């Protein structure tokens, strides 16, 4: 699947606050915890619980969510297929960042060990 401008724009405008409960439900359904989810998000973005809650309360879009973040230097090690796209082949930087987060949440939900998810 090729990235399209329309798809990238739609993803940029999507509200993190509307997706976060889905991430949480997905991992909790598989026996993982909110703390583990926050650990994974913090590893990728550097956002602690306070900053994460602030972004949720401000109803931040993915564009604003990732705007000021400095991704973990090992984020490039996140590879594979998510939503039908190979992460390594995504050209749009924001779309790639969102798919990094999606992939980490999937790995958490699938029971992968935290050390492996965090690429340590």
C-alpha positions as CSV (number, residue, x, y, z in Angstrom):
1,X,0.0,0.0,0.0
2,X,1.4,3.4,-1.0
3,X,1.1,6.4,1.3
4,X,-1.2,9.0,-0.2
5,X,-1.5,12.6,0.6
6,X,-5.1,12.2,1.7
7,X,-4.3,9.3,4.0
8,X,-1.3,11.2,5.5
9,X,-3.5,14.3,6.1
10,X,-6.3,12.3,7.6
11,X,-3.8,10.6,10.0
12,X,-2.3,14.0,10.9
13,X,-5.7,15.3,11.9
14,X,-6.7,12.3,13.9
15,X,-7.0,12.9,17.6
16,X,-4.6,11.1,19.8
17,X,-7.2,11.3,22.6
18,X,-9.7,9.2,20.5
19,X,-7.1,6.6,19.7
20,X,-5.5,6.2,23.1
21,X,-8.5,4.4,24.7
22,X,-8.4,1.9,21.8
23,X,-4.7,1.3,22.5
24,X,-5.4,0.9,26.2
25,X,-8.3,-1.5,25.5
26,X,-6.2,-3.6,23.1
27,X,-3.4,-4.1,25.6
28,X,-5.6,-4.7,28.6
29,X,-7.6,-7.2,26.7
30,X,-4.4,-9.2,26.3
31,X,-3.5,-8.9,30.0
32,X,-1.1,-6.0,29.7
33,X,-1.3,-2.9,31.9
34,X,-1.7,0.9,31.4
35,X,1.7,1.3,33.0
36,X,3.3,-0.9,30.3
37,X,1.5,1.1,27.6
38,X,2.8,4.3,29.1
39,X,6.3,2.9,29.3
40,X,6.2,2.0,25.6
41,X,4.9,5.5,24.7
42,X,7.5,7.2,26.9
43,X,10.3,5.1,25.3
44,X,9.2,6.3,21.8
45,X,8.3,9.9,22.6
46,X,9.9,10.8,25.9
47,X,6.5,11.9,27.2
48,X,5.9,11.1,30.9
49,X,2.5,10.4,32.3
50,X,1.9,14.1,33.1
51,X,2.7,15.2,29.5
52,X,0.7,12.3,28.1
53,X,-2.4,13.3,30.1
54,X,-2.0,16.9,29.1
55,X,-2.0,16.0,25.4
56,X,-5.1,13.8,25.9
57,X,-6.9,16.7,27.7
58,X,-5.9,19.1,25.0
59,X,-7.4,16.7,22.4
60,X,-4.1,16.8,20.5
61,X,-4.0,15.6,16.9
62,X,-1.3,13.2,16.0
63,X,0.4,16.1,14.2
64,X,0.6,18.1,17.4
65,X,1.4,15.0,19.4
66,X,4.5,14.3,17.5
67,X,5.4,17.9,16.7
68,X,7.8,18.6,19.6
69,X,8.9,15.1,20.3
70,X,12.4,13.8,19.8
71,X,11.9,10.2,18.9
72,X,14.0,7.6,20.7
73,X,17.3,7.2,18.7
74,X,16.5,3.5,18.3
75,X,13.0,4.1,16.8
76,X,14.5,3.2,13.4
77,X,14.8,-0.4,14.7
78,X,11.0,-0.7,14.7
79,X,10.3,-2.6,11.5
80,X,7.6,-4.8,10.1
81,X,4.1,-4.5,8.7
82,X,1.4,-2.5,10.4
83,X,-2.0,-1.6,8.8
84,X,-0.9,-3.3,5.6
85,X,2.2,-1.1,5.2
86,X,5.9,-2.0,5.7
87,X,7.1,0.6,8.2
88,X,10.5,0.9,6.5
89,X,8.8,1.9,3.2
90,X,6.7,4.8,4.6
91,X,8.0,8.1,3.3
92,X,5.9,10.6,5.2
93,X,7.7,11.3,8.6
94,X,4.5,11.8,10.6
95,X,2.8,8.7,9.2
96,X,6.0,6.7,10.0
97,X,5.9,8.0,13.6
98,X,2.3,7.0,14.1
99,X,2.9,3.6,12.6
100,X,5.9,3.2,15.0
101,X,3.5,3.8,17.9
102,X,0.9,1.4,16.4
103,X,3.6,-1.3,16.0
104,X,4.8,-0.9,19.6
105,X,1.2,-1.2,20.9
106,X,0.7,-4.3,18.7
107,X,3.8,-5.9,20.1
108,X,2.8,-5.2,23.6
109,X,-0.7,-6.7,23.0
110,X,0.9,-9.8,21.4
111,X,2.8,-10.5,24.7
112,X,6.3,-9.5,23.5
113,X,8.7,-8.8,26.4
114,X,9.2,-5.2,27.2
115,X,12.9,-5.4,26.7
116,X,12.4,-6.6,23.1
117,X,9.7,-3.9,22.5
118,X,12.0,-1.2,23.7
119,X,14.8,-2.6,21.5
120,X,17.3,-2.9,24.4
